[in-house]
Amino acid sequence: MQLLELPTQEIEKRIYAEIHRVEDPEIGISVAELGLIYRIQVEGDKAKIDMTYTSMACPAGPQMKQEIQDNALRVEGINSVEVEVVWTPKWDPRSMASEEAKMDLGIFDY
């Protein structure tokens, strides 16, 4: 899976690589591999990240959001990060998760 809006700047790609290390603690799969990261935009030293949760009642959501913010702040040149949780489009692992994540989730496309 790729982001809904692909990074256009090298710094956005570095942020995505850092975010890739964050796992959904309930599932044990990277939030990036699950397709939960929708968009990363950088202006100056500020990053804005749009993400979603696996469900609206995701108990691990706030923890993941904080980890995403913390990891993005590790990128040199980034001093401020805003992580916004969005619900559109609705997360669908069949179309948004990577092939590896689908296998881990038991989603097999025949």
C-alpha positions as CSV (number, residue, x, y, z in Angstrom):
1,M,0.0,0.0,0.0
2,Q,1.1,3.5,-0.7
3,L,-0.1,6.7,1.0
4,L,-3.3,8.1,-0.5
5,E,-1.2,11.2,-1.4
6,L,2.5,10.2,-2.1
7,P,5.2,12.3,-0.5
8,T,6.7,14.8,-2.9
9,Q,9.6,15.9,-0.7
10,E,12.6,13.9,0.6
11,I,11.8,15.0,4.1
12,E,8.3,13.5,3.8
13,K,9.8,10.2,2.7
14,R,12.1,10.3,5.8
15,I,9.1,11.0,8.0
16,Y,7.2,8.0,6.5
17,A,10.2,5.8,7.1
18,E,10.2,6.8,10.8
19,I,6.4,6.3,11.1
20,H,6.8,2.9,9.5
21,R,8.4,1.8,12.8
22,V,5.2,2.4,14.7
23,E,3.1,-0.7,15.2
24,D,-0.6,-1.1,16.1
25,P,-0.1,-2.6,19.6
26,E,-3.2,-4.8,19.3
27,I,-2.3,-6.2,15.9
28,G,1.5,-6.0,16.0
29,I,1.8,-4.7,12.4
30,S,3.2,-1.3,11.3
31,V,0.6,1.4,10.9
32,A,2.2,2.2,7.6
33,E,1.8,-1.5,6.4
34,L,-1.8,-1.4,7.6
35,G,-2.5,1.6,5.4
36,L,-3.5,3.8,8.3
37,I,-1.3,6.8,7.2
38,Y,-3.1,8.7,4.6
39,R,-1.0,11.8,4.0
40,I,2.2,13.6,5.1
41,Q,2.8,17.2,4.2
42,V,5.7,19.4,5.3
43,E,6.0,23.1,5.2
44,G,9.2,24.6,6.6
45,D,9.9,22.7,9.8
46,K,6.3,21.7,10.4
47,A,4.7,18.3,9.4
48,K,1.0,17.5,9.2
49,I,0.1,13.9,9.1
50,D,-3.4,12.5,8.3
51,M,-4.1,9.1,9.7
52,T,-7.0,6.9,10.6
53,Y,-7.6,4.1,13.1
54,T,-8.7,0.5,12.4
55,S,-12.0,1.4,14.0
56,M,-13.6,4.5,15.5
57,A,-13.5,2.9,18.9
58,C,-9.8,1.8,18.6
59,P,-8.5,1.7,22.2
60,A,-4.9,2.0,21.0
61,G,-5.6,5.0,18.8
62,P,-4.3,7.7,21.1
63,Q,-1.1,5.7,21.8
64,M,-0.5,5.2,18.1
65,K,-1.1,8.9,17.4
66,Q,1.4,9.9,20.0
67,E,4.0,7.4,18.7
68,I,3.5,8.7,15.2
69,Q,4.1,12.3,16.4
70,D,7.1,11.3,18.4
71,N,8.7,9.4,15.5
72,A,8.1,12.2,13.1
73,L,9.8,14.6,15.4
74,R,13.0,12.4,15.2
75,V,13.5,13.6,11.6
76,E,16.1,16.3,11.3
77,G,14.5,19.6,10.3
78,I,11.1,18.8,11.8
79,N,10.3,20.8,14.9
80,S,6.5,20.6,15.0
81,V,4.1,17.8,14.1
82,E,0.3,17.8,13.9
83,V,-1.3,14.4,13.6
84,E,-5.0,14.6,12.6
85,V,-7.3,11.5,12.7
86,V,-9.6,11.4,9.7
87,W,-12.4,9.1,8.9
88,T,-12.6,9.6,5.1
89,P,-11.9,7.4,3.3
90,K,-12.9,4.6,5.7
91,W,-10.1,2.3,6.3
92,D,-10.4,-1.0,4.4
93,P,-7.5,-3.5,4.9
94,R,-8.4,-5.3,1.7
95,S,-7.5,-2.3,-0.4
96,M,-5.2,-0.2,1.9
97,A,-2.9,-2.7,3.6
98,S,0.3,-4.0,2.1
99,E,0.3,-7.6,0.8
100,E,2.4,-8.6,3.8
101,A,0.0,-7.1,6.2
102,K,-2.9,-8.8,4.5
103,M,-1.2,-12.1,4.9
104,D,-0.6,-11.4,8.6
105,L,-4.3,-10.4,8.9
106,G,-5.4,-13.6,7.1
107,I,-6.8,-11.6,4.1
108,F,-6.3,-13.7,1.0
109,D,-7.4,-12.4,-2.4
110,Y,-8.2,-15.2,-4.7
